[in-house]
């Protein structure tokens, strides 16, 4: 079994309690609040102007929210992985979840799966990775891919492919 297969199995088999879902809801509200704060900045004005003149499909919606969430640098921080999972995972889940018509519990599960993947990979590369790279940018795609795989109900082999694509 590959490391990616082991990661997917670990995340999918990890029990999710009501408290975990409540925490995921708070992570989501935090990301939304940070996006709002970012939207009230000069850079946020530029991004909102771009959005109002563009076809805002789900990919662009996720990009916009992710950028707005991180602008003020007040978003979440997972210290062990040196990542900001909220600005990457939450926008992807909200955009894809809306497109799929997913309900709140399904989206919260996806957020937990995405946070788990992103933070575990970030912790594996460690803080030294941050000396050269921005861990949120290099580890974040794994979180979004894992969250997307959860929302889409992908079987394990397709989830492995999603994480493999995230690595490219």
C-alpha positions in Angstrom: 0.0 0.0 0.0 1.4 3.4 -0.9 1.7 6.3 1.5 -1.2 8.1 -0.3 -3.4 5.0 0.0 -2.5 4.8 3.7 -3.3 8.5 4.2 -6.7 8.2 2.5 -7.6 5.1 4.5 -6.5 6.8 7.8 -8.6 9.8 7.1 -11.7 7.9 5.9 -11.6 5.5 8.9 -11.1 8.2 11.5 -14.3 8.5 13.5 -16.1 11.9 13.3 -18.0 13.0 16.4 -20.7 15.7 16.7 -18.0 17.8 18.4 -15.8 17.4 15.3 -18.6 18.6 13.1 -19.1 21.6 15.4 -15.4 22.4 15.1 -15.6 22.2 11.4 -18.6 24.6 11.4 -16.5 27.0 13.5 -13.5 26.6 11.0 -16.0 27.4 8.2 -17.4 30.5 10.0 -13.9 31.7 10.7 -12.9 31.4 7.0 -16.1 33.2 5.9 -15.4 36.0 8.4 -11.8 36.3 7.2 -13.1 36.5 3.6 -15.5 39.2 4.5 -12.6 41.2 6.2 -10.5 40.7 3.1 -13.3 41.9 0.9 -13.2 45.3 2.8 -9.5 45.9 1.8 -8.1 47.7 -1.3 -6.9 44.4 -2.7 -10.3 42.9 -1.9 -11.9 45.8 -3.9 -9.8 44.8 -6.9 -10.7 41.1 -6.5 -14.4 41.9 -6.2 -14.2 44.1 -9.3 -12.6 41.3 -11.2 -15.3 38.9 -9.9 -18.1 41.3 -11.0 -16.8 41.4 -14.5 -16.1 37.6 -14.8 -18.2 34.5 -15.3 -18.0 33.2 -11.7 -18.1 29.5 -12.1 -17.3 27.3 -9.1 -13.6 27.4 -9.7 -13.5 31.1 -9.8 -15.7 31.3 -6.7 -13.2 29.2 -4.8 -10.3 31.2 -6.0 -11.9 34.5 -5.0 -12.9 33.3 -1.6 -9.5 31.8 -1.0 -7.8 35.0 -1.9 -10.1 37.1 0.2 -9.8 34.8 3.2 -6.0 35.2 3.3 -5.6 38.9 2.5 -5.6 40.2 6.1 -3.4 37.4 7.5 -6.0 36.8 10.2 -7.0 33.4 9.0 -6.4 30.1 10.9 -2.9 28.7 11.4 -2.1 25.1 12.1 1.3 25.5 13.7 2.7 22.0 13.3 2.2 22.1 9.5 2.7 25.9 9.1 -0.5 26.0 7.0 -3.7 28.0 6.8 -6.2 25.3 5.9 -9.3 27.5 6.0 -8.3 29.6 3.1 -7.8 26.6 0.9 -10.2 23.9 2.0 -13.3 25.9 2.9 -13.6 27.8 -0.4 -13.1 24.6 -2.4 -15.8 22.8 -0.3 -18.3 25.6 -0.5 -17.9 26.0 -4.2 -18.1 22.3 -5.0 -20.7 21.6 -2.4 -23.0 24.3 -3.9 -22.5 22.9 -7.4 -23.3 19.4 -6.1 -26.2 20.5 -3.9 -24.4 18.9 -0.9 -26.0 19.4 2.5 -24.2 20.9 5.5 -23.1 17.7 7.2 -21.6 16.3 4.0 -19.7 19.6 3.5 -18.5 19.6 7.1 -17.2 16.0 6.7 -15.4 17.1 3.6 -13.8 20.1 5.4 -12.6 17.8 8.1 -11.1 15.4 5.5 -9.4 18.3 3.7 -8.0 19.8 6.9 -6.7 16.5 8.0 -4.9 15.8 4.7 -3.5 19.3 4.4 -2.2 19.4 8.0 -0.8 15.9 8.0 1.1 16.6 4.8 2.3 19.9 6.1 3.5 18.4 9.3 5.3 15.7 7.3 7.2 18.2 5.2 7.8 20.2 8.5 8.6 23.8 9.3 11.9 23.6 7.4 9.9 23.4 4.2 8.6 27.0 5.0 12.2 28.4 4.6 11.8 28.0 0.8 8.1 27.3 0.2 4.8 28.6 1.4 3.4 25.5 3.0 -0.2 26.6 2.4 0.5 26.7 -1.3 2.4 23.4 -1.5 0.2 21.4 0.9 -3.1 23.1 0.4 -3.9 21.4 -2.9 -3.8 18.0 -1.1 -6.4 19.3 1.3 -8.7 20.5 -1.4 -8.3 17.3 -3.3 -9.1 15.2 -0.3 -12.1 17.4 0.5 -13.3 17.1 -3.1 -12.9 13.4 -3.1 -15.0 13.2 0.0 -17.8 15.4 -1.5 -17.8 13.5 -4.8 -17.7 10.1 -3.0 -14.7 9.0 -5.0 -13.6 5.4 -4.4 -10.1 5.0 -2.9 -8.3 4.5 -6.2 -9.8 7.8 -7.7 -9.0 9.6 -4.4 -5.4 8.5 -4.8 -5.4 10.0 -8.4 -6.9 13.2 -7.0 -4.1 13.5 -4.5 -1.6 12.6 -7.1 -2.9 15.4 -9.3 -2.7 17.8 -6.4 1.0 16.9 -6.0 1.7 18.1 -9.6 
